[in-house]
Amino acid sequence: MESDLKSQIFQNWTDEHTNIFGKDIMTVRHNLADTGLFTDEALADLLDKHPTQKVDVCTMGNADPRFPNKFMTGDFRDCDGKTLMNAAKAGAVWINVREAMNVHPEYKKVLDKMYGAIEQITSRPPFNARGGILISSPIAKVPYHCDQTETILWHIRGKKRIYIYPTSEEFMSDEDYQNIITQDREDDVPYSKDMDASARAFDLAEGEMISWRLNAPHRVDNQSFCVSVTTEYSTRESAFKNSVMFTNAVLRQRFGVKSRWSSASMPEKYTKSLAGHILRKVGAYKTPIGEDMVTFKVDPQADGYIAKIDPFVRNF
């Protein structure tokens, strides 16, 4: 069974990949395109049936120099799936079909095989695996950000370059990470171009998967129209760290205490991890009120399919 799943999903996974998985950056070939679920026709059908509240259609803005290419939310409700595919190919549009790999049985079957293969190869069981599908224009750029769970990018169509940065506080402070885990919609991190000197850049070809260390900041520049699957899952390591950092966020907000992850002892981390579960349940952190503002409309008649509108709070 193990070799069958491995051959269904991967082409060239070796013992070396097993040794470095989750510890360093690694790439490996995969077979997701063979499923037929990522053609233009299949993706247009997916967009037509996927819940509207789980679809993000965005373009890039540059209002804040610390957060270049920050995503702006668009209204796509007048467009069918084929129109949205055309918008992604012709304009500056980035589409995230969130949890597509979980919601629809034909995609869920593939997601189960993907993580079934990884678990059998590495003996690392995933927890709460989720998968979204990214459909993006030739000039789309994903802002510098960090994920709070283990993340894998499965590239399927087109060419894109991903920049992966060190996990040290120079590239993402504890406060920046605390802001990520205490807010549902934000995972961007302040960025400056001089950080690129320390990044490792990878040009992803069609059918290539890449994974990296937990919490490594990264950003992506498209070089053509692209289709990718992005998956995330929790581990004991990620759950432990997030609980500690949540406790630190509460201490910082309520008492001005600035605790550092890197200098804390293991007993301190264990205590804060236990506290974090309780503090999250009782709502100890006061999340700043933020609203997802819709600032443009997808319009086939507009330049790049992007028509400016009066901003309104997303309600779909």
Backbone torsions as a table, in degrees:
resi	resn	phi	psi	omega
1	MET	NA	-40.3	-178.4
2	GLU	-61.5	-49.5	-177.7
3	SER	-65.4	-31.3	179.4
4	ASP	-66.3	-48.9	177.8
5	LEU	-62.8	-42.8	-179.6
6	LYS	-58.4	-46.0	-177.7
7	SER	-72.5	-27.3	177.5
8	GLN	-69.0	-34.4	-174.5
9	ILE	-101.4	-42.4	-172.1
10	PHE	-115.0	154.3	179.2
11	GLN	-104.9	-34.7	-170.3
12	ASN	-142.4	34.9	177.8
13	TRP	-70.6	126.8	-177.3
14	THR	-117.4	175.2	175.8
15	ASP	-61.0	-33.3	178.8
16	GLU	-64.0	-39.8	176.0
17	HIS	-60.5	-42.1	179.3
18	THR	-61.0	-40.0	-176.8
19	ASN	-67.6	-33.6	-174.2
20	ILE	-104.0	-4.8	-178.1
21	PHE	-57.7	124.3	-179.7
22	GLY	82.8	-9.8	-178.7
23	LYS	-106.3	-25.8	-178.1
24	ASP	-151.3	175.5	177.4
25	ILE	-74.1	135.6	176.8
26	MET	-145.8	149.2	175.3
27	THR	-125.2	149.7	179.9
28	VAL	-155.0	151.6	179.1
29	ARG	-80.7	145.1	179.4
30	HIS	-133.6	172.2	-173.9
31	ASN	-116.9	23.5	-173.3
32	LEU	-62.4	-30.7	-179.4
33	ALA	-62.3	-26.9	-177.9
34	ASP	-67.8	-14.5	-179.0
35	THR	-71.9	-21.6	-176.2
36	GLY	77.9	7.1	-176.3
37	LEU	-89.4	-0.8	-172.6
38	PHE	-125.0	20.9	172.4
39	THR	-76.6	166.9	176.7
40	ASP	-56.3	-44.4	-176.9
41	GLU	-65.2	-45.3	-179.6
42	ALA	-64.2	-40.1	-178.7
43	LEU	-71.0	-36.0	176.3
44	ALA	-63.3	-42.1	177.1
45	ASP	-63.3	-39.8	178.9
46	LEU	-62.0	-45.0	-179.6
47	LEU	-63.8	-32.0	179.2
48	ASP	-69.2	-31.0	-173.9
49	LYS	-106.3	-11.4	-176.6
50	HIS	-74.4	143.5	179.5
51	PRO	-56.2	130.8	-176.6
52	THR	-56.6	-37.4	-177.1
53	GLN	-70.5	-9.1	178.5
54	LYS	-109.0	18.7	176.1
55	VAL	-119.8	128.8	174.1
56	ASP	-114.5	124.7	173.7
57	VAL	-115.6	117.4	-170.9
58	CYS	-131.3	164.3	165.5
59	THR	-133.0	175.1	-173.6
60	MET	-101.7	137.7	175.5
61	GLY	-120.5	164.4	-178.4
62	ASN	-136.4	40.5	-177.8
63	ALA	-71.0	-31.7	-177.8
64	ASP	-115.5	115.9	-177.2
65	PRO	-62.3	-20.3	177.9
66	ARG	-77.1	-18.8	-178.4
67	PHE	-129.7	65.8	-179.1
68	PRO	-64.0	146.5	179.1
69	ASN	63.4	27.0	178.2
70	LYS	-61.7	136.4	-174.9
71	PHE	-69.4	139.6	173.6
72	MET	-115.1	136.9	-173.9
73	THR	-86.1	139.4	-179.7
74	GLY	-118.3	157.9	176.0
75	ASP	-95.8	118.7	-175.2
76	PHE	-118.7	10.9	-168.6
77	ARG	-66.9	-19.7	179.0
78	ASP	-88.8	2.8	-173.7
79	CYS	-110.9	139.1	171.7
80	ASP	-86.1	176.7	-175.7
81	GLY	-61.2	-38.8	-179.7
82	LYS	-64.2	-40.2	178.4
83	THR	-64.2	-41.4	179.0
84	LEU	-65.2	-37.7	175.9
85	MET	-62.7	-42.2	178.4
86	ASN	-64.3	-38.0	178.9
87	ALA	-63.2	-42.1	179.9
88	ALA	-65.4	-33.0	-179.4
89	LYS	-78.0	-31.3	-171.2
90	ALA	-102.1	-25.7	-171.8
91	GLY	-112.4	-149.6	178.3
92	ALA	-114.0	50.5	-171.5
93	VAL	-107.3	138.6	177.4
94	TRP	-124.7	125.1	-176.9
95	ILE	-117.9	128.8	174.8
96	ASN	-115.5	112.2	176.8
97	VAL	-92.9	87.0	-171.0
98	ARG	-66.4	135.8	178.0
99	GLU	58.4	23.0	177.6
100	ALA	-59.3	-33.9	-178.3
101	MET	-75.3	-9.8	179.1
102	ASN	-104.8	-35.0	-170.8
103	VAL	-75.1	-38.3	-171.3
104	HIS	-105.2	128.5	-172.5
105	PRO	-54.9	-39.6	-177.5
106	GLU	-67.1	-31.7	176.9
107	TYR	-82.0	-37.1	179.1
108	LYS	-61.4	-36.1	178.4
109	LYS	-60.1	-39.9	179.2
110	VAL	-70.8	-42.7	179.0
111	LEU	-59.2	-42.1	179.4
112	ASP	-62.4	-37.5	177.7
113	LYS	-69.1	-39.3	-179.7
114	MET	-59.1	-51.2	-177.4
115	TYR	-82.1	-22.9	171.6
116	GLY	-64.4	-40.6	177.8
117	ALA	-64.8	-44.6	-179.4
118	ILE	-64.0	-42.3	-179.8
119	GLU	-64.0	-42.0	-179.1
120	GLN	-68.6	-34.6	-179.3
121	ILE	-75.6	-43.6	-170.3
122	THR	-103.4	-12.0	-174.3
123	SER	61.5	28.7	177.0
124	ARG	-113.4	97.4	-178.0
125	PRO	-70.8	131.1	176.3
126	PRO	-80.4	154.3	176.2
127	PHE	-122.5	127.4	176.0
128	ASN	57.8	49.2	-179.9
129	ALA	-65.9	133.4	178.0
130	ARG	-131.0	152.4	-179.4
131	GLY	-144.7	130.9	174.9
132	GLY	-115.5	164.5	179.1
133	ILE	-116.1	127.6	179.8
134	LEU	-103.5	127.1	178.5
135	ILE	-124.7	116.3	-168.2
136	SER	-144.1	152.5	-173.8
137	SER	-72.1	165.1	-179.9
138	PRO	-61.2	-21.4	-178.1
139	ILE	-111.1	11.8	-178.5
140	ALA	-67.6	144.6	177.2
141	LYS	-132.9	129.2	175.7
142	VAL	-90.7	124.3	-175.7
143	PRO	-61.6	160.1	174.5
144	TYR	-60.1	121.9	-175.4
145	HIS	-156.1	177.5	179.8
146	CYS	-139.1	141.6	177.3
147	ASP	-100.0	145.1	-177.6
148	GLN	-91.5	-0.6	175.4
149	THR	-126.6	172.8	174.3
150	GLU	-65.9	131.8	-174.1
151	THR	-129.6	141.2	175.7
152	ILE	-130.6	137.8	175.7
153	LEU	-108.8	120.1	179.8
154	TRP	-106.9	98.1	-177.3
155	HIS	-81.1	139.0	-173.9
156	ILE	-122.1	-47.7	-177.2
157	ARG	-133.3	141.5	176.7
158	GLY	90.4	-166.9	180.0
159	LYS	-131.4	135.8	175.9
160	LYS	-146.9	154.8	178.4
161	ARG	-113.3	128.9	178.0
162	ILE	-113.5	134.7	177.7
163	TYR	-108.8	124.3	-179.1
164	ILE	-118.2	131.3	-169.9
165	TYR	-111.2	162.4	177.4
166	PRO	-62.3	160.6	-178.7
167	THR	-94.0	9.1	-178.7
168	SER	-72.4	163.8	-176.7
169	GLU	-65.1	-18.3	176.7
170	GLU	-62.8	-29.1	-175.9
171	PHE	-105.1	-14.3	174.2
172	MET	-162.9	109.3	-177.9
173	SER	-73.1	161.8	175.6
174	ASP	-58.0	-40.1	179.9
175	GLU	-63.5	-40.1	177.2
176	ASP	-61.1	-42.1	-178.7
177	TYR	-70.0	-37.4	176.3
178	GLN	-60.7	-36.7	177.8
179	ASN	-64.5	-32.7	179.5
180	ILE	-68.9	-47.4	-173.5
181	ILE	-79.2	-10.5	178.7
182	THR	-102.5	-0.3	179.0
183	GLN	-129.2	134.7	-174.2
184	ASP	-71.7	-33.6	-168.8
185	ARG	-103.3	-10.5	-172.4
186	GLU	-107.1	126.1	170.1
187	ASP	-134.7	11.5	178.2
188	ASP	-76.7	150.4	-179.4
189	VAL	-126.6	141.8	177.8
190	PRO	-55.7	138.1	-172.6
191	TYR	-132.4	145.0	169.1
192	SER	-136.8	148.6	-171.7
193	LYS	-62.6	-26.3	-179.2
194	ASP	-68.4	-13.5	175.2
195	MET	-65.7	-24.0	-174.5
196	ASP	-62.3	-23.7	-179.8
197	ALA	-62.8	-23.1	-179.1
198	SER	-102.6	0.7	-177.3
199	ALA	-84.7	156.4	169.4
200	ARG	-107.5	125.1	-175.9
201	ALA	-105.0	139.1	-179.6
202	PHE	-132.2	127.4	174.1
203	ASP	-91.4	111.3	-175.8
204	LEU	-88.3	127.2	174.6
205	ALA	-93.1	170.4	178.3
206	GLU	-61.5	135.1	178.6
207	GLY	78.8	29.6	-179.6
208	GLU	-122.3	132.9	177.7
209	MET	-104.2	144.2	175.8
210	ILE	-135.4	138.5	174.6
211	SER	-132.1	162.7	-175.0
212	TRP	-149.2	176.8	-179.7
213	ARG	-66.7	149.4	177.1
214	LEU	-52.0	131.1	174.3
215	ASN	71.8	9.4	176.9
216	ALA	-66.9	123.3	176.7
217	PRO	-64.4	150.1	-179.2
218	HIS	-158.4	163.9	173.7
219	ARG	-148.3	163.4	-173.4
220	VAL	-136.0	135.8	172.4
221	ASP	-117.5	122.1	175.0
222	ASN	-72.5	148.9	173.7
223	GLN	-119.8	-1.6	175.1
224	SER	-165.6	176.3	170.7
225	PHE	-58.1	134.1	-172.2
226	CYS	-133.0	147.9	169.9
227	VAL	-130.2	127.1	180.0
228	SER	-141.0	159.5	169.4
229	VAL	-110.7	132.1	174.8
230	THR	-115.4	126.0	-178.5
231	THR	-121.1	151.1	178.9
232	GLU	-141.9	152.0	178.9
233	TYR	-156.4	154.3	179.7
234	SER	-92.0	153.0	172.8
235	THR	-133.4	171.2	175.2
236	ARG	-59.6	-37.9	-179.3
237	GLU	-63.1	-47.4	-177.6
238	SER	-69.3	-40.5	178.8
239	ALA	-63.8	-40.6	179.3
240	PHE	-62.4	-50.1	-178.3
241	LYS	-63.1	-42.7	-177.5
242	ASN	-64.8	-35.0	177.2
243	SER	-67.0	-42.4	177.2
244	VAL	-61.3	-46.6	-176.5
245	MET	-68.5	-29.6	176.1
246	PHE	-66.0	-43.6	176.2
247	THR	-59.3	-43.9	178.7
248	ASN	-62.3	-35.9	178.5
249	ALA	-65.6	-40.9	177.5
250	VAL	-63.9	-44.0	179.4
251	LEU	-62.7	-38.4	179.6
252	ARG	-69.0	-44.5	-176.5
253	GLN	-69.4	-41.6	-172.7
254	ARG	-89.7	-31.0	-173.9
255	PHE	-126.3	0.1	179.8
256	GLY	72.3	15.6	-179.9
257	VAL	-82.0	126.2	-180.0
258	LYS	-108.4	94.8	-179.6
259	SER	-93.3	145.2	-178.8
260	ARG	-111.4	133.5	178.0
261	TRP	-61.9	-44.8	-171.0
262	SER	-67.9	-28.1	-176.0
263	SER	-100.2	-3.8	-177.9
264	ALA	-76.0	144.0	176.0
265	SER	-76.6	162.0	178.8
266	MET	-63.9	-41.1	175.6
267	PRO	-57.6	-41.2	177.8
268	GLU	-62.7	-42.3	-179.6
269	LYS	-64.8	-41.3	179.4
270	TYR	-63.1	-41.8	179.1
271	THR	-63.8	-43.9	-179.2
272	LYS	-70.5	-30.7	177.2
273	SER	-64.3	-44.2	176.7
274	LEU	-62.9	-42.5	179.7
275	ALA	-64.8	-36.3	-177.8
276	GLY	-59.6	-39.0	178.3
277	HIS	-61.2	-41.8	-178.5
278	ILE	-71.9	-45.1	-177.9
279	LEU	-62.8	-35.9	179.0
280	ARG	-67.8	-41.0	-178.7
281	LYS	-64.0	-36.0	-177.3
282	VAL	-90.3	2.2	178.1
283	GLY	67.4	43.0	-174.7
284	ALA	-70.6	-24.4	179.6
285	TYR	-94.3	127.6	179.4
286	LYS	-88.0	102.7	-177.0
287	THR	-74.0	128.9	177.6
288	PRO	-58.8	141.4	179.8
289	ILE	-73.4	121.4	177.9
290	GLY	-137.2	145.3	-177.0
291	GLU	-123.7	143.9	178.0
292	ASP	-83.7	104.1	-175.8
293	MET	-91.1	130.4	175.4
294	VAL	-88.5	123.1	-172.3
295	THR	-119.6	-5.1	176.5
296	PHE	-151.3	168.6	178.9
297	LYS	-126.0	138.6	175.6
298	VAL	-75.4	117.9	-174.6
299	ASP	-136.5	116.9	-179.9
300	PRO	-59.9	-21.6	-179.3
301	GLN	-86.8	-11.5	-177.1
302	ALA	-90.3	157.3	177.5
303	ASP	-61.6	123.0	-179.1
304	GLY	67.4	15.4	-179.7
305	TYR	68.4	13.1	-175.6
306	ILE	-116.2	113.7	178.8
307	ALA	-113.1	125.7	179.2
308	LYS	-70.6	143.7	179.0
309	ILE	-137.6	167.8	172.4
310	ASP	-68.3	128.6	-176.0
311	PRO	-60.8	144.9	173.5
312	PHE	-147.5	158.4	-179.5
313	VAL	-71.7	130.7	-178.9
314	ARG	-58.7	130.4	-179.0
315	ASN	-133.2	26.4	-178.8
316	PHE	-140.0	NA	NA
